[in-house]
Amino acid sequence: MKSDLRSLVGALAAQHDELATLLAPLDESGWSRPTRCEGWSVSDVVLHLSQTDELAVASAADRFAEVSAQMFGDSTASSVDDAADRMVARQRGPAGAEIFQRWQAGTVALRQALLAIDPDSLRRLSWVAGTLSVRTLVATRISECWIHTGDVAAAIGQPLAPTDRLWHIARLAWRTIPYAFGRAGRELTGPVTFELTGPSGEPWTFASDNAVTVVRGTAEDLCNVAGRRALPSEVALRAEGPDAEAVLDLVRTYA
């Protein structure tokens, strides 16, 4: 699987298309359905995606601090999740069709902004938890859109089949394990390897030299755990090594 910038943005576009297919037929009652995001309707979920896509566009234009301050207002937040909830609360209210239009326009602007960045540049982009490479920022946008596509699908009772886009999300989860441990104030005993099975049955290995902990299972299970949509005990992931339990508990794909 390729992880160059153009391929990543192509995967992001495909994820946008999957969500758009779910949203397009909804009437206002569909937009009002509750989701597994506590306190958020389908409309709220898509508003949140619009806001964070707009923040990513701002980041590409070196305006992240300015735009996030405008979007967040004078509120103070105790966590990233609290900040997201407050941002949605400030702009909640428009009809679903209006939010859908805003989100679609934002996805186009986002992909254009990302593709305009020199893929070989060492430039770091501002984001919620610090700075990221452009490729990592795209991977986080794929992950967040995939997570919330699942939230919408569950709310409207529309099952989704896993796709190879999970490769980018699983890779992000693997690469950010040190960040996840640091965020929790924990130390890794040593490197971690993922030995996963993709949706088509293809093996996906994300390997570290001299790994002391190995996680095995399906990519879908791993991504659901990393996206906080399943507990490790609810899926068939298996981990061995000194950090086995901690990796499954802390692995994540967002700040």
C-alpha positions in Angstrom: 0.0 0.0 0.0 1.4 3.4 -0.9 1.7 6.2 1.6 2.8 9.0 -0.7 0.8 12.2 -0.4 -1.2 11.8 -3.6 -2.2 8.2 -2.6 -3.2 9.4 0.9 -5.3 12.2 -0.4 -6.9 9.8 -2.9 -7.8 7.5 0.1 -9.2 10.6 1.9 -11.4 11.4 -1.1 -12.7 7.8 -1.2 -13.6 8.1 2.5 -15.4 11.4 1.9 -17.3 9.7 -0.9 -18.4 6.8 1.4 -19.8 9.2 4.0 -21.5 11.4 1.3 -23.3 8.3 0.0 -24.8 7.8 3.5 -25.7 11.4 4.0 -27.2 12.3 0.7 -30.6 10.5 1.1 -31.2 11.7 4.6 -34.3 13.8 5.5 -34.3 16.1 8.6 -35.4 13.2 10.8 -32.3 11.3 9.6 -30.0 14.2 10.4 -31.5 14.4 13.9 -30.9 10.7 14.8 -28.7 10.2 17.8 -25.3 8.6 17.3 -22.9 6.7 19.5 -21.1 10.0 20.1 -22.7 10.9 23.4 -25.0 13.9 23.0 -24.4 14.3 19.3 -26.9 13.7 16.4 -25.8 12.9 12.9 -26.0 16.6 12.2 -23.6 17.3 15.0 -21.1 14.6 13.8 -21.0 16.1 10.4 -20.7 19.6 11.8 -17.7 18.4 13.8 -16.1 17.0 10.7 -16.7 20.3 8.9 -15.1 22.2 11.7 -12.0 20.0 11.9 -11.6 19.9 8.1 -11.7 23.7 8.1 -9.0 23.7 10.8 -6.9 21.4 8.6 -7.3 23.8 5.7 -6.2 26.6 8.1 -3.2 24.6 9.2 -2.1 24.2 5.6 -2.3 28.0 5.2 -0.4 28.7 8.5 -3.6 30.1 10.1 -4.4 27.3 12.6 -4.2 29.4 15.7 -6.2 32.2 14.3 -9.0 30.0 12.9 -9.2 27.8 15.9 -9.6 30.8 18.2 -12.4 32.1 16.0 -14.2 28.8 16.0 -13.7 28.1 19.6 -14.5 31.6 20.9 -13.8 32.6 24.5 -14.6 29.2 26.0 -12.1 27.2 28.0 -11.9 23.4 27.6 -10.5 20.8 29.9 -9.7 18.3 27.1 -9.7 17.8 23.3 -13.0 16.1 23.5 -14.5 19.0 25.6 -13.1 21.5 23.1 -14.8 19.6 20.2 -18.1 19.5 22.1 -18.0 23.2 22.7 -17.2 24.0 19.1 -20.2 22.0 18.0 -22.4 23.6 20.6 -21.4 27.1 19.3 -22.4 26.4 15.7 -25.3 23.9 16.2 -28.6 24.8 14.6 -28.5 24.8 10.8 -30.6 22.3 8.9 -28.9 19.0 7.8 -28.8 20.0 4.2 -26.9 23.2 5.0 -24.4 21.3 7.1 -24.0 18.7 4.3 -23.3 21.5 1.8 -20.7 23.1 4.2 -19.0 19.7 4.8 -18.8 18.9 1.1 -17.3 22.3 0.3 -14.8 21.8 3.1 -13.7 18.4 1.9 -12.9 19.8 -1.6 -11.0 22.7 -0.1 -9.1 20.4 2.2 -7.9 18.0 -0.5 -6.9 21.0 -2.7 -4.9 22.6 0.2 -3.2 19.3 1.0 -2.2 18.6 -2.6 -0.8 22.1 -2.9 1.9 21.3 -0.3 5.2 20.1 -1.6 5.2 16.4 -0.6 9.0 16.5 -0.1 8.9 19.4 2.2 10.0 19.0 5.8 7.4 21.6 6.8 5.4 20.8 9.9 1.7 21.7 10.2 0.1 22.9 13.4 -2.6 20.6 14.9 -4.3 19.8 18.1 -1.5 18.0 19.8 1.4 19.9 18.3 2.8 19.7 14.8 2.5 17.0 12.2 4.0 16.2 8.8 1.5 16.7 6.0 1.3 12.9 5.4 0.4 12.3 9.1 -2.2 15.1 9.0 -3.9 13.4 6.0 -3.8 10.1 7.8 -5.5 11.6 10.8 -8.2 13.1 8.5 -8.8 9.7 6.9 -9.0 8.1 10.4 -11.4 10.7 11.8 -13.7 10.6 8.7 -13.7 6.8 8.8 -14.6 6.7 12.6 -17.5 9.2 12.1 -18.7 7.4 8.9 -19.1 4.4 11.2 -21.0 6.6 13.7 -23.4 7.8 11.0 -23.8 4.3 9.5 -24.7 2.9 13.0 -27.2 5.7 13.6 -29.1 5.1 10.4 -28.8 1.3 10.4 -26.6 1.0 7.4 -23.8 -1.7 7.6 -20.5 -0.8 6.1 -17.9 -3.2 4.6 -14.3 -2.6 5.6 -12.0 -1.4 2.9 -8.2 -1.2 2.3 -8.3 2.4 3.5 -7.9 0.8 6.9 -4.2 0.3 6.0 -3.6 4.0 6.5 -5.4 4.0 9.8 -3.7 1.0 11.2 -0.3 2.4 10.1 -1.1 5.6 11.9 -2.1 3.7 15.1 1.2 1.8 14.9 3.4 4.8 14.3 1.8 6.9 17.1 2.2 4.3 19.8 5.0 6.2 21.5 2.8 9.4 21.4 -0.1 7.4 23.0 2.1 6.1 25.8 3.6 9.6 26.4 0.2 11.1 26.5 -0.7 8.6 29.2 2.5 9.2 31.2 3.6 5.6 30.4 6.9 4.3 29.1 7.3 1.6 26.4 9.4 -1.4 27.3 10.4 -1.7 23.7 9.2 -1.6 20.1 5.9 -2.9 18.9 4.9 -4.8 15.8 1.4 -5.2 14.3 0.6 -8.4 12.4 -2.8 -7.8 10.9 -5.2 -9.2 8.4 -6.7 -6.8 5.9 -10.3 -6.9 4.7 -9.3 -9.0 1.6 -7.4 -11.5 3.7 -4.0 -10.0 2.8 -1.4 -9.9 5.7 -0.5 -6.4 6.8 2.7 -6.2 8.9 3.8 -3.0 10.6 7.2 -4.1 12.0 9.7 -2.6 14.3 13.2 -3.9 14.7 13.7 -5.9 17.9 10.0 -5.7 18.7 9.2 -7.0 22.2 5.4 -6.7 21.9 3.3 -8.1 19.0 -0.3 -7.4 18.3 -2.3 -9.8 16.0 -5.8 -9.7 14.6 -7.8 -8.1 11.9 -7.1 -4.5 10.8 -10.8 -3.7 11.3 -10.6 -4.7 15.0 -7.4 -2.8 15.5 -8.8 0.3 13.9 -12.0 0.1 16.0 -10.0 -0.2 19.2 -7.7 2.6 18.2 -10.6 4.8 17.2 -12.3 4.2 20.6 -15.3 2.4 19.0 -14.6 -1.0 20.6 -12.9 -2.2 23.8 -10.1 -4.7 23.4 -12.2 -7.2 25.3 -14.9 -6.9 22.6 -12.8 -7.9 19.7 -10.4 -10.7 18.8 -7.1 -8.9 19.0 -4.3 -10.7 20.7 -1.1 -9.2 22.0 2.0 -10.8 23.5 4.9 -9.2 25.2 5.6 -6.9 28.2 3.4 -4.0 26.9 0.6 -6.2 25.5 -2.2 -5.0 27.7 -1.0 -1.4 27.7 -0.8 -1.2 23.9 -4.3 -2.4 23.4 -5.5 0.0 26.1 -3.6 3.1 24.8 -3.4 2.7 21.0 -5.3 5.5 19.3 -5.5 7.4 16.0 -6.5 10.9 17.3 -5.4 13.4 19.9 
